[in-house]
Amino acid sequence: MDNNYTSKRIWLEKDKKGYEDWCKLMKKAGLQTEETLDFTWGIYDGKRLIATGSFAENIIKCVAVCKDYQAENLLTQIITHLIEEMNENGYFHYFLYTKPEKEKIFQSLGFKKIVVNEDVLFMEQGPDDFSTYLHYLQENKKSGQGAGIVMNANPFTLGHQYLVETAAEKNDQVYVFVLSEDHSEFSTKDRIKMVKAGVNHLSNVTVFSTRKYLVSQATFPAYFLKDKAELTVAKTQAKLDAQIFKEKIAPVLDIRVRYVGDEPYSKVTEVYNQAMQEVFGKELNLVILSRKAIEGDIVSATKVRKALSEHDEKLLLEFLPATTYNYLKKNF
């Protein structure tokens, strides 16, 4: 590094001046400041912040270099340092959001494109990548046209089961993708077990994990910040997520239709459903089912979690399939 430049970690929550400088650079680069970040690194020319980059878990975000310094190879230095830090944290597979025009730069740093649209480019680097995931789906494909459902199942309710059963009645195969993010009350492992138990009676249903490729902190972080996410940001992320499903995953499994529940509670999930309709167009059918209601009360995982905390056995028995109820009783 040029002797005139120094570099250091910026503690955004503790360093008021550092945070202000970082916000100015983000604004100049046209990047969001309302991001969840674990680590931020900065390069300085004297006291002026001239380059920065951050990550959350294994997702590189908020990478920016001042226009006056873009010939200085600072981007490479930022990315190299972030990767070293992620390695220290046990991550060896990385995701990256950037602007579409940056593709060649990041390709030269070893990143591969997953998907791109007019707003954002989504890339990754490391072993066990998207091509490996698509190969895994291909190997587990069943014959016949398919339907897709993506769910968090936190936990798996009668509403989720109704969605799967409806799809299973009307399609040769149903592929249920369970979110792999551990940002919910129940772990990925537990949620997948509850889903598999809850659909075990349906012979034409296959359950997959999403890994990091659908509704994840990488593709759709607004989903996990439902109370805080700006809807314009959520829509951009939702479109990217829908695009991955339509262009990459649906063709591998011959999925022609995706089922979702309507969304009376969450604005972000409603935006996601709208984004899917826009992105899917006529090529992929989106079926929005009315949410299952019991005696006029809409079934939701949120209500179930509340009932669990309040030991409301009556609601749990009404809203959960026996498989989930028994699993929760045995394990929690």
C-alpha positions as CSV (number, residue, x, y, z in Angstrom):
1,M,0.0,0.0,0.0
2,D,1.2,3.5,-0.8
3,N,2.9,5.0,2.3
4,N,0.6,7.9,2.3
5,Y,-2.4,5.6,2.9
6,T,-3.4,4.0,6.1
7,S,-6.1,1.3,6.7
8,K,-8.1,0.3,9.8
9,R,-11.3,-1.2,11.0
10,I,-14.2,1.2,11.3
11,W,-16.4,0.5,14.3
12,L,-19.6,2.0,12.8
13,E,-21.6,1.8,16.1
14,K,-18.9,3.2,18.3
15,D,-17.0,5.7,16.1
16,K,-19.3,8.7,15.3
17,K,-16.8,10.4,13.0
18,G,-15.9,7.1,11.3
19,Y,-19.6,6.5,10.8
20,E,-20.3,9.9,9.3
21,D,-17.3,9.6,6.9
22,W,-18.5,6.2,5.9
23,C,-22.1,7.4,5.3
24,K,-20.8,10.2,3.0
25,L,-18.8,7.7,1.0
26,M,-21.8,5.4,0.8
27,K,-24.0,8.3,-0.4
28,K,-21.5,9.3,-3.1
29,A,-21.4,5.7,-4.3
30,G,-25.2,5.5,-4.4
31,L,-25.2,2.7,-1.8
32,Q,-27.6,2.0,1.1
33,T,-26.4,2.8,4.7
34,E,-29.3,0.9,6.3
35,E,-27.4,-2.4,6.2
36,T,-26.7,-5.1,8.8
37,L,-22.9,-5.4,8.9
38,D,-20.5,-7.4,11.1
39,F,-17.3,-5.8,10.0
40,T,-16.2,-2.7,8.1
41,W,-12.7,-1.8,6.8
42,G,-11.5,1.6,5.5
43,I,-8.5,3.0,3.7
44,Y,-7.6,6.6,4.4
45,D,-5.5,9.3,2.6
46,G,-4.6,11.3,5.7
47,K,-7.9,11.8,7.5
48,R,-10.0,11.3,4.4
49,L,-11.8,8.0,3.9
50,I,-11.2,7.0,0.3
51,A,-12.2,3.3,0.2
52,T,-14.3,1.0,2.3
53,G,-15.9,-2.5,2.3
54,S,-17.9,-4.5,4.8
55,F,-19.4,-7.9,5.3
56,A,-22.3,-9.6,7.2
57,E,-21.5,-13.3,7.8
58,N,-20.1,-14.3,4.4
59,I,-21.8,-11.6,2.3
60,I,-19.6,-8.7,1.1
61,K,-21.5,-5.4,1.1
62,C,-21.0,-1.6,0.9
63,V,-17.8,-1.7,-1.2
64,A,-16.9,1.8,-2.4
65,V,-13.8,3.7,-3.7
66,C,-13.7,7.5,-4.1
67,K,-13.7,8.4,-7.8
68,D,-10.4,10.3,-7.5
69,Y,-8.7,7.1,-6.3
70,Q,-10.2,4.4,-8.6
71,A,-6.9,3.9,-10.5
72,E,-5.1,3.0,-7.2
73,N,-6.0,-0.7,-7.0
74,L,-7.7,0.0,-3.6
75,L,-10.7,-2.3,-4.5
76,T,-8.4,-5.3,-4.6
77,Q,-6.9,-4.4,-1.2
78,I,-10.3,-4.0,0.4
79,I,-11.6,-7.3,-1.0
80,T,-8.4,-9.2,0.0
81,H,-8.7,-7.9,3.5
82,L,-12.4,-8.7,3.8
83,I,-11.7,-12.3,2.6
84,E,-8.9,-12.7,5.1
85,E,-11.3,-11.6,7.9
86,M,-14.1,-13.9,6.7
87,N,-11.6,-16.8,6.6
88,E,-10.7,-16.0,10.2
89,N,-14.4,-16.2,11.0
90,G,-14.6,-19.7,9.4
91,Y,-16.2,-18.6,6.0
92,F,-14.6,-19.8,2.8
93,H,-17.5,-19.2,0.4
94,Y,-18.5,-15.6,-0.2
95,F,-21.3,-13.7,-1.8
96,L,-21.2,-10.2,-3.2
97,Y,-23.8,-7.6,-4.3
98,T,-22.5,-4.9,-6.7
99,K,-23.5,-2.8,-9.6
100,P,-23.9,-4.5,-13.0
101,E,-21.0,-2.4,-14.5
102,K,-18.6,-3.8,-11.9
103,E,-18.8,-7.4,-13.3
104,K,-15.4,-7.5,-15.0
105,I,-13.6,-6.0,-12.0
106,F,-14.9,-8.6,-9.6
107,Q,-14.5,-11.4,-12.2
108,S,-10.8,-10.5,-12.2
109,L,-10.8,-11.0,-8.4
110,G,-12.2,-14.5,-8.8
111,F,-16.0,-13.9,-8.4
112,K,-18.5,-15.7,-10.6
113,K,-21.9,-14.3,-11.6
114,I,-25.0,-15.9,-10.2
115,V,-27.6,-13.5,-11.7
116,V,-27.8,-9.9,-12.9
117,N,-30.5,-7.4,-13.7
118,E,-30.7,-3.7,-14.4
119,D,-30.2,-2.8,-10.7
120,V,-27.8,-5.3,-9.2
121,L,-25.2,-8.0,-9.9
122,F,-25.1,-11.0,-7.5
123,M,-21.8,-12.9,-7.5
124,E,-20.0,-15.6,-5.4
125,Q,-16.6,-17.1,-4.8
126,G,-15.6,-20.3,-3.2
127,P,-16.2,-24.1,-3.1
128,D,-19.7,-25.7,-3.1
129,D,-21.1,-23.0,-5.3
130,F,-24.3,-22.4,-7.2
131,S,-23.4,-24.8,-10.0
132,T,-22.9,-27.5,-7.3
133,Y,-26.4,-26.7,-5.9
134,L,-28.0,-26.8,-9.3
135,H,-26.3,-30.2,-9.9
136,Y,-27.7,-31.4,-6.6
137,L,-31.2,-30.4,-7.6
138,Q,-30.8,-32.0,-11.0
139,E,-29.7,-35.3,-9.4
140,N,-32.9,-35.3,-7.2
141,K,-35.3,-34.3,-9.9
142,K,-38.4,-36.5,-10.3
143,S,-40.2,-37.1,-13.6
144,G,-43.1,-34.9,-14.6
145,Q,-43.8,-31.2,-14.5
146,G,-43.2,-29.6,-11.2
147,A,-44.5,-26.9,-8.8
148,G,-42.3,-25.0,-6.4
149,I,-43.0,-23.6,-2.9
150,V,-40.5,-21.7,-0.8
151,M,-41.1,-21.5,3.0
152,N,-39.4,-20.6,6.2
153,A,-41.8,-22.9,8.2
154,N,-40.9,-21.3,11.6
155,P,-42.6,-23.7,12.6
156,F,-44.5,-25.8,10.0
157,T,-48.2,-25.1,10.4
158,L,-51.5,-26.3,9.0
159,G,-51.3,-23.3,6.7
160,H,-48.0,-24.5,5.2
161,Q,-49.5,-28.0,5.0
162,Y,-52.6,-26.7,3.2
163,L,-50.3,-24.9,0.6
164,V,-48.3,-28.1,-0.1
165,E,-51.4,-30.4,-0.2
166,T,-53.1,-28.0,-2.7
167,A,-50.1,-28.0,-5.0
168,A,-49.6,-31.8,-4.7
169,E,-53.2,-32.4,-5.8
170,K,-52.7,-30.4,-9.0
171,N,-49.2,-31.2,-10.1
172,D,-47.0,-34.2,-11.0
173,Q,-44.3,-33.1,-8.5
174,V,-44.0,-30.5,-5.8
175,Y,-40.6,-29.2,-4.7
176,V,-40.6,-27.5,-1.3
177,F,-37.6,-25.3,-0.6
178,V,-37.0,-24.6,3.1
179,L,-35.0,-21.5,4.0
180,S,-31.5,-22.4,5.2
181,E,-30.9,-19.2,7.2
182,D,-30.5,-19.6,10.9
183,H,-32.1,-16.3,11.7
184,S,-35.4,-17.8,13.0
185,E,-36.6,-19.1,16.3
186,F,-36.2,-22.7,15.0
187,S,-33.0,-23.9,13.4
188,T,-32.7,-25.0,9.8
189,K,-32.3,-28.6,10.9
190,D,-35.5,-28.5,13.0
191,R,-37.5,-26.7,10.4
192,I,-36.6,-29.2,7.7
193,K,-37.4,-32.1,10.0
194,M,-40.9,-30.6,10.7
195,V,-41.6,-30.0,7.0
196,K,-40.5,-33.5,6.0
197,A,-42.7,-35.0,8.7
198,G,-45.6,-32.8,7.7
199,V,-45.5,-33.8,4.0
200,N,-44.5,-37.4,4.5
201,H,-48.0,-38.6,3.5
202,L,-47.6,-37.0,0.0
203,S,-45.7,-39.3,-2.3
204,N,-45.1,-36.6,-5.0
205,V,-43.4,-34.0,-2.7
206,T,-39.6,-33.5,-2.4
207,V,-38.1,-31.2,0.3
208,F,-34.9,-29.3,-0.4
209,S,-32.9,-26.8,1.6
210,T,-32.4,-23.4,-0.2
211,R,-28.7,-23.2,1.0
212,K,-28.1,-19.5,0.4
213,Y,-29.8,-19.1,-3.0
214,L,-33.4,-18.3,-2.2
215,V,-34.8,-15.8,0.4
216,S,-31.5,-15.6,2.3
217,Q,-29.5,-12.9,3.9
218,A,-27.5,-13.0,0.6
219,T,-30.4,-12.7,-1.8
220,F,-33.2,-11.1,0.2
221,P,-32.1,-9.6,3.5
222,A,-35.2,-7.4,3.8
223,Y,-37.2,-10.6,4.5
224,F,-35.3,-10.9,7.8
225,L,-35.8,-7.2,8.6
226,K,-39.5,-7.0,8.0
227,D,-40.2,-4.3,10.5
228,K,-37.3,-2.1,9.3
229,A,-36.9,-2.7,5.6
230,E,-37.7,0.1,3.2
231,L,-40.1,-1.3,0.7
232,T,-38.2,0.1,-2.3
233,V,-35.1,-1.8,-1.1
234,A,-37.2,-4.9,-0.5
235,K,-38.6,-4.8,-4.0
236,T,-35.2,-4.7,-5.6
237,Q,-34.1,-7.6,-3.5
238,A,-37.3,-9.5,-4.1
239,K,-36.9,-9.1,-7.9
240,L,-33.4,-10.5,-7.7
241,D,-34.6,-13.5,-5.6
242,A,-37.5,-14.1,-8.0
243,Q,-35.1,-13.9,-11.0
244,I,-32.8,-16.6,-9.5
245,F,-35.9,-18.9,-9.1
246,K,-37.2,-18.3,-12.5
247,E,-34.0,-18.3,-14.6
248,K,-31.9,-20.8,-12.7
249,I,-33.8,-23.2,-10.4
250,A,-37.2,-23.6,-12.2
251,P,-35.7,-24.9,-15.5
252,V,-33.5,-27.5,-13.7
253,L,-36.6,-29.1,-12.0
254,D,-39.1,-28.4,-14.8
255,I,-41.1,-26.1,-12.5
256,R,-44.0,-24.4,-14.3
257,V,-45.8,-22.9,-11.3
258,R,-45.0,-21.5,-7.9
259,Y,-47.5,-21.4,-5.0
260,V,-47.6,-18.8,-2.3
261,G,-50.0,-17.7,0.4
262,D,-51.6,-14.2,0.2
263,E,-50.1,-11.8,2.8
264,P,-52.5,-9.9,5.1
265,Y,-49.8,-9.1,7.7
266,S,-46.3,-8.4,6.2
267,K,-45.8,-5.6,3.7
268,V,-42.4,-7.0,2.8
269,T,-43.9,-10.4,1.9
270,E,-46.6,-8.7,0.0
271,V,-44.0,-6.8,-2.0
272,Y,-42.2,-10.1,-2.6
273,N,-45.4,-11.6,-4.1
274,Q,-45.8,-8.6,-6.3
275,A,-42.2,-8.8,-7.5
276,M,-42.6,-12.5,-8.4
277,Q,-45.7,-11.6,-10.5
278,E,-43.7,-9.0,-12.4
279,V,-40.6,-11.1,-12.9
280,F,-42.3,-14.4,-13.7
281,G,-44.5,-12.8,-16.4
282,K,-46.1,-15.5,-18.6
283,E,-43.2,-17.9,-18.4
284,L,-43.8,-19.1,-14.9
285,N,-47.3,-19.2,-13.3
286,L,-47.7,-17.7,-9.8
287,V,-50.7,-19.1,-7.8
288,I,-51.6,-17.0,-4.7
289,L,-53.8,-19.0,-2.4
290,S,-55.9,-17.4,0.4
291,R,-54.4,-18.2,3.7
292,K,-56.0,-21.1,5.6
293,A,-58.3,-19.9,8.4
294,I,-59.8,-21.9,11.3
295,E,-63.1,-20.5,12.6
296,G,-62.2,-17.2,10.9
297,D,-58.7,-17.0,12.4
298,I,-55.9,-17.0,9.8
299,V,-53.3,-19.6,10.6
300,S,-49.8,-18.1,10.9
301,A,-46.4,-19.2,12.3
302,T,-46.2,-15.8,14.2
303,K,-49.4,-16.7,16.1
304,V,-48.0,-20.2,16.8
305,R,-44.7,-18.8,18.2
306,K,-46.7,-16.5,20.5
307,A,-48.9,-19.4,21.6
308,L,-45.7,-21.4,22.4
309,S,-44.4,-18.6,24.6
310,E,-47.7,-18.4,26.3
311,H,-48.3,-22.2,26.6
312,D,-51.6,-21.8,24.7
313,E,-52.3,-25.5,24.0
314,K,-55.7,-24.8,22.4
315,L,-54.2,-22.7,19.6
316,L,-51.3,-25.0,19.1
317,L,-53.6,-28.0,18.6
318,E,-55.8,-25.9,16.2
319,F,-53.0,-24.5,14.1
320,L,-50.4,-27.3,14.0
321,P,-50.4,-30.6,12.2
322,A,-49.9,-33.5,14.7
323,T,-46.4,-34.1,13.3
324,T,-45.3,-30.5,14.2
325,Y,-47.1,-30.6,17.6
326,N,-45.4,-33.9,18.5
327,Y,-42.0,-32.7,17.3
328,L,-42.2,-29.5,19.4
329,K,-43.4,-31.4,22.5
330,K,-40.6,-33.9,22.2
331,N,-37.8,-31.4,21.4
332,F,-38.7,-28.1,23.0
